[in-house]
Amino acid sequence: MDNKIDEELAWAAFERRDRSWDDRVIGAVTTTGIYCKPSCPARRPKREHVEFFLDGGAAREAGYRPCLRCRPDEVGRRMPERCAPAAPRSICRRTSP
């Protein structure tokens, strides 16, 4: 795995809210102390206030906390089978905690 982040590409992914980058990079905002995945629906910070990490663990080690809106630490986790994409939404609503 390449440990180098191309910050221009990462920022472009954040600007597009590109879900395909959610498991590839984390953006942390220096002014709020929060880190997010690229697809986060929150308002975009100024570029000069963002630093990039490979994952949430690295962002936490640097002193950031996960966003409560996009939940970046949940990227790549499997959904319960009862809520798989093929399952009707009504089933997921009734059986989700």
Steps between C-alpha positions, in 0.01 A plus 500: 500500500630843407528719811522825303187708445467718192338798671375655177316181404371457856366857510336453159326188637370702796375775271308240294382315814634190328387183682758291317768677706334433838729206577811666356542828688375696802487878515554670835405862568750686716248764612239252629712200598272266300583250227266392220480273202493663154126445448401681822201730440629764743603843374848505349774672699760723339775294340770652720327355809502139377765233538473147367555159659484145369246394763312600811759347731768734369265798535416402861870467581543857373230616745188509283161344576261334251217696340162410648331569168692277257645253756832451320605203713209297362626502140524151359307332780254244378132566543301233681356254248149605589587848372693403191423718196261238358286499815187715495538824698204416720685193634805708590289760679320238709806296593763770550578588862 
